[in-house]
Amino acid sequence: MTVNERSRLRELAKQQRELAYDPKMEALRKRYWDLNTKNSGTCPTIRIETEPFANEIIPKTEQQCTDPFAKRIEDQLLYRIYHHQIVGDDQLIPKTYQMGWRIHVDYFGFPVTKTMAPTTNDVSTVGFRVNHAITDIAEDFHRLKPLKAVVEREYTENYRTAVEDSIGDILPVEMIGCPALATFLTRNLLDLMSMQNYYIALLDAPDDIHRIMEYLLQNAIHLMRFFEDEKIMYLNNGEVDNLWVSSYLFTDKLPASDYNGVPRMKDMFLRTDSQETVGISSDMFNEFCLPYYQRLCAMGGLWYYGCCEPVHPIWESSLITIPNIKKVSISKWCDEEMMGHHLRNSGIVYSRKVDATFVGLEGDIKADELAGYIRATMKHAKECQIEFIYRDILSTYGNPGKLKTAVDIIRREITSALDG
């Protein structure tokens, strides 16, 4: 890192600190606290996930560092500053420089390989096909090994020290979170076998499905215990930028009452879902999935449940029995009115996933359609604790300004609904 690069990082760190201590940020932190702690009456928050296309938000002229280490810090600082300026949603600006441990996880004893879709007209794609390792559970189960994880302590400590030496007097370094992908049980199952073979096995080999679900559950528990034992689990019930839920998890329910200063699974706000089972009945979900999710969630503190799957078909029969659910994803395929009825005054956050196509397609936003979409949510989720989250946008097609337009439309409709 050159002297000029160090000066550059310190300049950006000061800009982030100024934003972080702005009174508007303090008011926003209070709103997130109210969102997660009250039963109703909080003004909904808005969050747009822009990480997948951060290069469209940060002007290339602002990327001045060339040293790989300095560039990594610069990119993180620039991202927070420019997201705040361009998007203007309710993303918090932290008072710290947040970083996590470098961890390698071997989930199954062998790598999961994927074949990426070819590029078209020199444009890359996110499409891929998993090269599944298991065709028949009974025949292939012997290949599965217990999960193993390794922490690169020396690398992480050296990185933290270097950040502290550069900007630590401006933005204190804060270690945050740990990857928790093992908690996505059926997602991990579909990394092992195809959807077709999974659905066939539900009928033809039910005992084998239970066997592999137990294996995946134990992997999840093992990884959480590993984080506990290595003392690299950090409380996330505050100003932690939880990118895996695109929300903030302020709550007075965590840590647990017997917390002794070393975070455990029971002190954490975690996430799980089961998108892969939308094609099975609630009875089959209750038989082959629910018992494992119940046991998993009983061990955590609080949970964010769901992603794109519609939760309404299994809410009353299944999900309501899962311990400690605090936020529920209400996707575009969900029956909003039904879930509004179930979550009204419950204290469980109605986490509305706004249809990504309003922003994620070429052209301008269809303002009237988006406004009507938000009005419907405010109607169906009346007296619920609501947050609006935009995820799965891969590009603005050269028009990042429409992100702010979307935020303004949503805010306008929120204000109109609350005033009315």
C-alpha positions in Angstrom: 0.0 0.0 0.0 1.4 3.4 -1.0 1.2 6.5 1.2 -1.4 7.9 -1.2 -3.5 4.8 -1.0 -3.4 4.9 2.8 -4.5 8.6 2.7 -7.3 7.6 0.3 -8.6 5.0 2.7 -8.5 7.3 5.6 -10.4 9.9 3.7 -13.2 7.4 2.8 -13.3 6.1 6.4 -13.9 9.6 7.6 -16.8 9.9 5.1 -18.3 6.7 6.4 -17.9 7.8 10.0 -19.6 11.1 9.3 -22.6 9.3 7.7 -22.7 6.7 10.5 -23.0 9.3 13.3 -25.6 11.4 11.4 -28.8 11.9 13.6 -30.8 10.4 10.7 -28.9 7.1 11.2 -29.7 7.1 14.9 -33.4 7.5 14.1 -33.2 4.7 11.6 -31.6 2.4 14.1 -34.5 3.1 16.4 -36.9 2.2 13.6 -35.2 -1.2 13.1 -35.3 -1.8 16.8 -39.1 -1.0 16.9 -39.6 -3.2 13.8 -38.2 -6.3 15.5 -39.5 -5.7 19.0 -43.0 -4.3 18.7 -46.2 -6.1 17.7 -47.5 -3.4 15.3 -47.3 0.3 14.5 -43.8 0.7 13.1 -43.3 2.6 9.9 -42.1 0.0 7.4 -38.4 0.0 6.4 -37.0 -0.4 2.8 -33.9 -2.2 1.8 -32.5 -2.8 -1.7 -29.8 -5.4 -2.0 -27.3 -4.0 -4.5 -24.2 -6.2 -3.8 -24.7 -8.3 -7.0 -24.2 -5.2 -9.2 -22.1 -3.0 -6.9 -19.9 -2.1 -10.0 -22.9 -0.2 -11.4 -23.1 2.0 -8.2 -19.5 2.8 -7.6 -18.1 5.2 -10.3 -14.9 3.7 -11.8 -13.2 7.1 -11.4 -13.6 6.7 -7.6 -11.6 3.4 -7.6 -8.1 4.8 -7.1 -6.3 2.0 -5.2 -4.3 -0.6 -7.1 -2.7 -2.6 -4.2 -5.0 -5.6 -3.7 -5.4 -5.1 0.0 -6.0 -1.4 -0.3 -8.5 -1.9 -3.1 -10.5 -4.4 -1.1 -10.9 -1.9 1.7 -11.6 0.9 -0.7 -14.3 -1.0 -2.4 -16.1 -1.8 0.8 -16.0 1.9 1.9 -17.0 3.2 -1.5 -19.9 0.7 -1.7 -21.4 1.9 1.6 -21.0 5.6 0.7 -22.4 5.3 -2.9 -25.2 3.0 -2.0 -26.3 5.6 0.5 -26.0 8.4 -2.0 -27.5 6.7 -5.0 -30.1 4.4 -3.6 -31.2 6.3 -0.5 -33.0 3.3 1.2 -32.8 2.4 4.8 -29.4 0.7 4.7 -27.5 1.6 7.9 -24.0 3.0 7.8 -22.0 1.2 10.5 -19.8 3.0 12.9 -17.2 0.3 12.4 -15.3 -1.5 9.7 -17.0 -4.9 9.6 -15.2 -8.1 8.6 -15.4 -11.8 9.2 -13.1 -14.8 9.6 -11.9 -16.6 6.5 -13.4 -20.0 6.9 -13.4 -23.1 4.6 -16.2 -25.6 5.0 -16.2 -29.1 3.5 -19.9 -29.9 3.7 -19.9 -33.5 2.3 -16.4 -34.8 2.1 -16.2 -33.9 -1.6 -16.7 -30.7 -3.6 -20.0 -29.8 -5.2 -19.2 -29.0 -8.8 -21.3 -26.8 -11.1 -21.3 -26.3 -14.9 -21.9 -22.7 -15.7 -24.1 -21.7 -18.6 -22.2 -20.3 -21.5 -21.9 -16.5 -22.0 -24.0 -14.9 -24.6 -22.8 -11.9 -26.6 -19.9 -11.6 -24.2 -22.3 -11.2 -21.3 -21.8 -13.5 -18.3 -24.6 -15.4 -16.8 -25.5 -16.7 -13.3 -27.2 -19.8 -14.6 -25.6 -23.2 -13.8 -26.2 -26.9 -13.5 -25.1 -28.8 -10.4 -23.2 -32.0 -11.2 -25.0 -34.1 -8.6 -23.0 -36.7 -6.7 -25.9 -38.8 -5.5 -28.3 -40.7 -7.8 -29.6 -43.3 -5.3 -29.3 -42.5 -1.6 -29.0 -46.1 -0.4 -26.2 -46.8 -2.9 -24.3 -43.5 -2.6 -24.8 -42.6 1.1 -21.4 -44.1 2.0 -19.7 -41.3 0.1 -21.1 -38.7 2.6 -18.7 -37.6 5.3 -19.3 -35.5 8.4 -18.9 -31.7 7.8 -15.4 -30.3 8.4 -14.4 -26.7 8.8 -11.1 -24.9 9.0 -10.5 -21.3 10.2 -7.6 -19.4 8.6 -6.7 -17.6 11.8 -3.3 -16.2 10.7 -4.7 -14.7 7.5 -7.7 -13.2 9.3 -5.6 -11.8 12.1 -3.1 -10.3 9.7 -5.9 -8.7 7.7 -7.5 -7.3 10.8 -4.2 -5.9 12.0 -3.5 -4.3 8.6 -7.0 -2.7 8.6 -6.5 -1.4 12.1 -3.1 0.1 11.2 -4.7 1.9 8.2 -8.1 3.2 9.4 -8.7 1.6 12.9 -8.5 4.9 14.7 -11.3 6.2 12.5 -13.4 3.1 12.1 -12.8 0.5 14.7 -12.6 -3.0 13.3 -15.6 -5.2 14.2 -15.6 -8.9 13.7 -19.0 -10.1 12.6 -21.0 -13.2 11.9 -20.1 -16.6 10.4 -21.5 -18.3 7.3 -24.4 -20.5 8.3 -25.3 -22.1 5.0 -25.6 -25.5 6.6 -28.9 -24.4 8.1 -30.5 -24.5 4.6 -31.3 -28.2 4.9 -33.1 -28.9 1.6 -30.9 -26.5 -0.3 -27.9 -28.6 0.7 -29.8 -31.8 -0.2 -30.4 -30.4 -3.7 -26.6 -29.8 -4.0 -26.3 -33.6 -3.6 -29.1 -34.9 -5.8 -31.4 -33.7 -8.5 -34.9 -32.4 -7.8 -36.3 -35.2 -9.8 -34.5 -37.9 -7.9 -35.3 -36.2 -4.6 -39.1 -36.2 -5.4 -39.0 -39.8 -6.6 -37.2 -40.9 -3.4 -39.8 -39.2 -1.3 -42.2 -41.9 -2.7 -39.9 -44.8 -3.3 -37.4 -44.5 -0.5 -38.8 -42.6 2.4 -36.4 -44.1 4.9 -33.5 -43.0 2.9 -34.8 -39.4 2.8 -35.0 -39.4 6.6 -31.5 -40.8 6.8 -30.0 -38.0 4.6 -32.1 -35.3 6.3 -30.7 -36.5 9.7 -27.2 -36.3 8.2 -27.8 -32.7 7.0 -29.2 -31.7 10.3 -26.2 -33.1 12.1 -23.9 -31.2 9.7 -25.7 -27.9 10.5 -25.4 -28.5 14.3 -21.8 -29.5 13.9 -20.9 -26.3 12.1 -22.6 -24.1 14.7 -20.8 -26.0 17.5 -17.6 -25.5 15.6 -18.2 -21.8 15.5 -18.9 -21.9 19.2 -15.8 -23.9 20.1 -13.6 -21.7 17.9 -15.1 -18.6 19.5 -15.7 -17.0 16.1 -19.4 -16.6 16.5 -20.5 -13.0 17.1 -23.8 -11.5 18.3 -25.8 -10.2 15.3 -28.7 -8.6 17.2 -27.5 -5.1 16.5 -25.9 -3.1 13.7 -24.6 -6.0 11.7 -25.1 -5.8 8.0 -26.7 -9.3 7.6 -26.4 -9.6 3.8 -27.9 -13.1 3.9 -31.3 -11.6 4.9 -30.9 -8.0 3.7 -32.2 -6.8 7.0 -31.2 -5.7 10.4 -31.9 -7.8 13.5 -32.0 -5.5 16.4 -33.8 -7.2 19.3 -33.8 -7.4 23.1 -34.6 -11.1 22.9 -31.0 -12.0 22.3 -28.6 -13.1 23.7 -30.2 -15.7 25.9 -30.6 -15.0 29.6 -27.7 -17.2 30.5 -25.3 -15.5 28.1 -21.7 -15.5 29.5 -19.9 -13.4 26.9 -19.1 -16.2 24.5 -21.9 -16.3 21.8 -23.6 -19.6 21.2 -26.1 -20.8 18.6 -28.9 -20.0 21.1 -27.7 -16.4 21.2 -27.9 -15.9 17.4 -30.5 -14.6 14.9 -30.3 -17.2 12.1 -31.9 -18.0 8.8 -33.3 -21.1 7.1 -35.8 -21.9 4.3 -37.1 -24.8 2.1 -37.6 -23.4 -1.3 -37.0 -26.8 -2.8 -40.1 -28.4 -1.4 -42.7 -26.1 -3.0 -43.9 -29.1 -5.1 -44.9 -31.4 -2.3 -47.9 -31.4 -0.1 -48.1 -30.1 3.4 -48.4 -33.7 4.7 -45.2 -34.7 3.0 -43.5 -31.6 4.2 -44.6 -32.4 7.8 -43.3 -36.0 7.4 -40.0 -35.4 5.7 -38.9 -31.9 6.5 -40.7 -30.3 9.5 -39.2 -32.6 12.2 -35.7 -31.6 11.2 -36.4 -27.9 10.9 -38.1 -28.0 14.3 -35.1 -29.6 16.0 -32.7 -27.1 14.2 -34.7 -24.0 15.1 -35.1 -25.1 18.7 -31.3 -24.8 19.1 -31.1 -21.2 17.7 -32.1 -17.9 19.2 -34.4 -16.4 16.6 -35.0 -17.2 13.0 -35.7 -15.6 9.7 -37.7 -18.2 7.6 -38.1 -18.3 3.9 -36.9 -16.9 0.6 -38.8 -17.1 -2.7 -41.1 -20.0 -1.7 -44.7 -19.2 -0.8 -45.1 -19.9 2.9 -48.9 -19.6 3.1 -49.7 -23.3 2.2 -47.8 -24.6 5.1 -48.0 -21.8 7.7 -50.8 -23.1 9.8 -50.1 -26.8 9.3 -46.3 -26.6 9.7 -44.3 -23.4 10.1 -46.3 -22.1 13.0 -44.9 -25.0 15.1 -41.3 -24.1 14.4 -39.7 -22.5 17.4 -38.5 -19.0 17.5 -39.5 -17.7 14.1 -39.3 -13.9 14.2 -39.3 -12.9 10.5 -41.1 -14.5 7.5 -40.3 -13.9 3.9 -43.5 -13.0 1.9 -42.5 -13.5 -1.7 -44.3 -12.6 -4.9 -45.8 -16.1 -5.0 -47.2 -15.8 -1.5 -50.9 -15.1 -0.6 -50.3 -11.7 1.0 -53.8 -11.4 2.4 -53.7 -14.8 4.2 -50.2 -14.1 5.7 -51.3 -10.6 6.7 -54.1 -12.3 8.7 -51.8 -14.8 10.3 -49.1 -12.3 11.2 -51.2 -9.3 12.3 -50.3 -8.1 15.8 -48.1 -11.3 16.2 -44.8 -9.6 16.6 -43.5 -11.7 13.6 -42.1 -9.4 10.9 -43.9 -9.5 7.6 -40.8 -9.4 5.4 -42.2 -8.4 2.0 -39.9 -9.3 -0.9 -40.8 -6.8 -3.6 -41.0 -8.2 -7.2 -37.5 -7.8 -8.6 -38.8 -7.2 -12.1 -39.9 -3.7 -11.3 -36.2 -2.7 -11.2 -34.3 -5.7 -12.5 -35.4 -5.5 -16.2 -34.3 -3.1 -18.9 -36.1 0.2 -19.2 -37.7 2.5 -16.7 -39.8 1.5 -13.8 -43.5 1.1 -14.4 -44.3 3.5 -11.6 -48.1 3.0 -11.5 -47.7 -0.8 -11.3 -45.1 -0.6 -8.5 -47.3 1.9 -6.6 -50.3 -0.4 -6.8 -48.2 -3.3 -5.7 -47.1 -1.5 -2.6 -50.6 -0.3 -1.8 -51.8 -3.9 -1.9 -49.1 -4.9 0.6 -50.0 -2.1 2.9 -53.6 -3.1 2.7 -53.1 -6.8 3.2 -50.5 -6.4 5.9 -52.3 -3.7 7.9 -51.3 -3.9 11.6 -48.3 -6.1 10.8 -44.7 -5.2 11.3 -43.6 -4.7 7.7 -40.3 -4.4 6.0 -39.8 -4.2 2.2 -36.8 -6.0 0.8 -35.6 -5.9 -2.8 -33.4 -8.9 -3.7 -32.4 -10.9 -6.8 -31.7 -7.8 -8.9 -28.7 -8.6 -11.1 -28.4 -5.4 -13.0 -29.9 -2.0 -13.5 -28.9 -2.1 -17.2 -27.0 1.1 -16.9 -29.7 3.0 -15.0 -28.9 2.9 -11.3 -31.0 6.0 -10.8 -34.2 3.9 -11.0 -33.2 2.4 -7.6 -33.9 5.8 -5.9 -37.0 6.1 -8.0 -38.3 2.8 -6.6 -37.5 3.8 -3.0 -39.3 7.1 -3.5 -42.4 5.3 -4.8 -42.4 2.9 -2.0 -42.0 5.6 0.6 -44.8 7.7 -0.9 -47.2 4.7 -0.8 -46.2 3.9 2.8 -46.8 7.5 3.9 -50.2 7.6 2.1 -51.3 4.3 3.6 -50.3 5.3 7.2 -51.9 8.8 6.8 -55.1 7.3 5.4 
